[in-house]
Amino acid sequence: MNGQTPSETLHWFIQAGKLLFGRGLVSSHSGNLSQRWKDKLYITRTGSSLPLFSEIDLILTGLDHNDQFTPLASSELPVHRAIYRRTSAKAIVHAHPPYAAALSLLEGEIIPDCGEGLYCLGTIPVIGFGERVHPGSLAEEVATALETHRVIVVAGHGSFATGENIEEALKYTFALEEMCQVTYLARILKKAD
């Protein structure tokens, strides 16, 4: 991954933005992506539109230090930096999946009602349950949870998924939302009986 060119990174960010928006996991200007690159990271520009992502939206800044490009980076930069410091992740997808966010307002951890979700992801930690969460907050708590999980949910806010590359982090993001949708629907149907 460290050998990936800026144009390859840009390609994956563009594709990921379209996929996330197409599946309803981000709105026009929500969510962000990052990828580790040597002692730096590529991250989405603050306020960028993932479905309309372009070269000017790709920011390269320090992994452990601020530079002249840091103010341009997503407000979630502190969370991405903490994750890279504490884990072996090479890429991060932060999305706003509605079913996962809804369940995170009701439970301190999401336990799938479907076997495949439990097998694939296990129990999903909900970080900041019962708290008012702001973008960029709870960085250390999120990073700590991602030491032992591939995806977590920040209460009422969204998910963070890690991977060897953007594609793998997308896989965990999609699996989380599918699992949460099935879990939510199963619980609704149980109540209807």
Helices and strands as residue ranges (DSSP letters): H 6-22, E 32-37, E 40-44, G 50-52, G 55-57, E 58-62, G 70-72, H 77-86, E 91-95, H 98-104, E 109-110, H 115-120, E 124-127, H 139-145, E 151-154, E 158-163, H 166-192
